[in-house]
């Protein structure tokens, strides 16, 4: 362990750990020697291996070293910090009274540049305390991992599961971060988008409903772009379902939701739109008027558009033919939706 090469020293510590674990009588002073090595060593990996040995064979020495070097823990490497977090969880399980002593240490690790350390620190902090400030800090760290470009899809799925678990115990705290959760919709993965929408729909509240609907509208309009990955219309269907949920739980947003959905009657997801609109206008006379005016207005718009087009580009007989044809086409495009909705009025 006194070799000048860091590679040799870090592996020498592991050898000492293996020998002491199997034959402690051969090296009775190993914990003390490794503790002295840990205090004098400068190589991050060697210090991590030494600390891991103390963590496994002499918990008191490991805790003592951590308490003495608490302020410098942020300068340790990522792998070292992960072992520290594992030590904190083990010590607090054995002695719950020590939770408050390590809370600030774990809280400071939320600012780490390593996604793995941030994730473990957030999980550890929530397990140590249920204080609102600590839970909010942990949830914020989770949402940052969701929107981070360095996090792959597997990490985001795991983080969403953690947020789902956190939601069951700290609903009000997560409701404050609903918009941060919805930012993960920028991820093109359909499974992640579906989970994000499911979590967001459980976090709806009067304070955030309008902002949530606004985000859903923007995402719904993005599905019209041919460059999007939503080729099967699954994402659009999920968005329509989410807007339906918003309107059912908070009827005040229905007036703003329906006009947006009516724009998709002639595209993918039209059946979902008609079903949703039919349910919404069943008991609202004002919405019935708005929807019927919008459908009839679309028919009139297409009729006059084709009338103008055929008048300038065709002779009289062809003009009459195309005039009749385009009117029937525009009427038949929206008449089924009219009948489905009118049937329930």
Steps between C-alpha positions, in 0.01 A plus 500: 500500500805727501580450133533818294260370232130577575387187315706281732381676813131477417527127431716444808216638714259254340741215573521604863121511514467151351758350735354668809147400406593132471783477758479790747757338731772536235465882491347613831617862451363529145213746584738737678759476223237565231363796696847655513542426129165668427599820679834525322397384151436744214379266224119501480457133406740384770317706762167364380621139537640572847179664613295212359709255707441699818132520415482120479726394787508790748197724477603725790830592337322578171245723674774675696691575179182630332416730790853644501496561124134595449580841353739350245264225387395705196856483369512120511444309177163372380573139595613612847181702551285201403668293774443785746128502419484124547671542837250768606203277417652207691586708808153659510331161472701378798458820701210722377596771750800590283288602200518868582880486522534395135213694342710804406775281358254324272328827411828649378557201272189595299719761329738236365570491126458124492143381422562180698601695812205738465256210465641311801516819707136586424388148593710504819375846603134396471570188706667709772241772547147594402553875534333699223822681405693173471228330299474801268876496446497128422204533262670793325811286455287224345339742254842634401608146421190460282591798284876450504661413167749276681226268628407209275150357470559228762598761759193708418271199541652423840465864605134500395441194717661685793277800438199269499602365840566850631159617379313260727653660812566860396231594250495874578874534452493330163205709384731801520735327254241385247633728226853373558376143459322591174827626352596134460248482214786628284639146513393316181463165679126405507526303824653796683240737357218271611638478854551876517139563398371241749690663786403852393129409490518392864663832596225725360389780730314830459833683518663320208213384277520793257875464454464123449232549233721755325788253485270224371372733227853577384594131498181413310580756232852359471356162395401658168865534409605221263846497657366373832544137603127452565432303182225281645319785674548341842644816654216709358246256643667521842490881484132500409429265789697726734305808387179305552609424856578869561158606372317237706672595825494876437203593275610863485769410244258318269425814300869539414563129437219419255587754226854363486381142474253581225795592277595129494166363381632426154829346614628208705325478833174642361293223662650578841425869447137436405451266797649755736299793359180294512546435871583861577204661324243253625403714798623845393271699271763767439755245381243345267463833322877554479570155358220504241599847384860386460405190296259689274757777463755250372256375237426858384869586492592205279202564274597861429866406464425246229249740343765770469757254369275353231369844389845628402655185358221319308236586239130524588401135463802375685437776754148368568626142523784576739278732699252219566772239553701703751189601691401136543855410593526768768154418631565127519833563676333653803141374484579168683648697790193724497267199519699330778495816709143599415377154597595565864358853525 
